[in-house]
């Protein structure tokens, strides 16, 4: 298992998508800036979701049908 965070390539998202994503992140931070526990929980939930997706992808990649 990789010990580094896989970062999305910057050329994958359009300028509009980047702006919308940044706006959403800023909004979430503004909502929860007074509650460090909520922010920590959201961070851990995000990392957990990414890890589960990565594991599912690796498992599918190891199936014989998908190897081809």
Secondary structure, DSSP 8 states (H G I E B T S, - for coil): --SS-----TTSS-HHHHHHHHHHHHHHHHHHTT-HHHHHHHHHHHHHHHHHHHHHHHHHHTSHHHH-
